[in-house]
Amino acid sequence: MKYGLLAMIGLAAFTAQAGELASFSQASAITSGPKDHLFAAYYAINSWSADGRYVTVLETDVKDRLPTEQDVATLGIVDMKDNNQFIPLTETRCWNFQEAAMAHWLKTAPNSKIIYNDLIDGKFVSVVFDIKTKEKKIIPYPVSAVSPNGKEAVSINFARLRLTRPDYGYGGKGQNARETISWPEDDGLFLVDLEKGSAKLIVSIASARDRMPQVEEGKDLAYFCHTVFSRDGSKIFWLARSVNPATARNWKTTSFTCNRDGSDVRRCFPDGWSGSHFNWLDGERLMITAKYKDTVWSHVLFTVGKTDYTRVGRGLLDFDGHGVFSDDGQWMATDTYPDKLSERKLMVLRMADQAILPLGMYFVPEAYKGTYWRCDLHPRWRPDGKMLGFNSVHEGTRQVYVINVTTP
């Protein structure tokens, strides 16, 4: 395959620069058709159990439309030590093609417990599920991000998100969308105690009003989305956006961080830089794809509270991709949107010298080009850095792929 040759050519130069050997295998599927499969959470979220044996995956018959609350998807695990067998665990009606069911492995039981979102008794909730006992614990709030210690989560309004960004929200009226209020005082970021099942509003949407672009009252809605804890759990990043739900396009974005308790809310960039995709390098440094100096979309690395903005990749990553760091901080994987040949590209960057290695080009069939059911590659690392996973449709159906990584 041509991307295999490209990877080998790139690797030769890649290893010569730093003198250390690292090899990336060609991609192989760990799921198969006829049903479609995808990682069970948004990109950059760990999908592997602590021992590396199981991978959380969503299975669905839906291919070419926006899922509704009537579309039940199967949440399961792939057993990577048993010929990649798919093991169904449970079902969910809270899912989409971008973030799936937001399934996380919980550090409190890293080989046996996951948390995911569902629609139960007409309400959006999260469910703590024990894969060994099949026991369920219902948390009355859907999760958007889970803290590294597995004891807390951030919750947002997925019903409001369905109005403002349909491909990231959930079908059904499982929450009060507050569709007539542009700047709600009682909605925003909630910090959820997963042990007690309680939650507290830590940053309201209304409180960000003076730091965001203004909206047309009564027509536009401000909303929060895309949350993630820093690697030490001390901070939270999120995107604050506004849009006219009649079109749900051309939204305006401000990137924010705050402390875990909602204090010290900071804008990440000057006006005009916006923000799109994101990943924490550690407890202080954060990479966001943004319009660098209001001119060109880039992968921008900086320290929270400082203006030490650096374009990652020395200009070669000047595009909007889903950048994600390996847990040891030595690598960043990222991807592209389809080019003129309908191919998405996957690559890794070595942080030590900013060398870039192309890993593959993955064709997107016409059936998977719809906005609401597109298949972004959405890369993610196994925590030990020895495997890189992504979703793709290049072989005709939506499936989960992995690349083995060998380092000295």
Secondary structure, DSSP 8 states (H G I E B T S, - for coil): -HHHHHHHHHHHHHHHHH----EE---EESS-SSSEEEESS-TTS--B-TTS-EEEEEEES--SS---TT--EEEEEEETTTTTEEEEEEEES--BTTTBT--EE-TTSTTTEEEEEEEETTEEEEEEEETTT--EEEESS--SEE-TTSSEEEE--HHHHHHHSGGGS-SS--S---TT-SS-SS-EEEEEETTTTEEEEEEETGGGGGGS----TTT-EEEEEEEEE-TTSSEEEEEEEEE-TTT--S-EEEEEEEETTS-S-EESS-TT-----EEESSSSEEEEEEEETTTEEEEEEEETTS---EETTTTTT-S----EE-TTSSEEEEE----TTSEEEEEEEETTTTEEEEEEEEE--GGG--GGG------EE-TTSSEEEEEE-TTSS-EEEEEEEE--
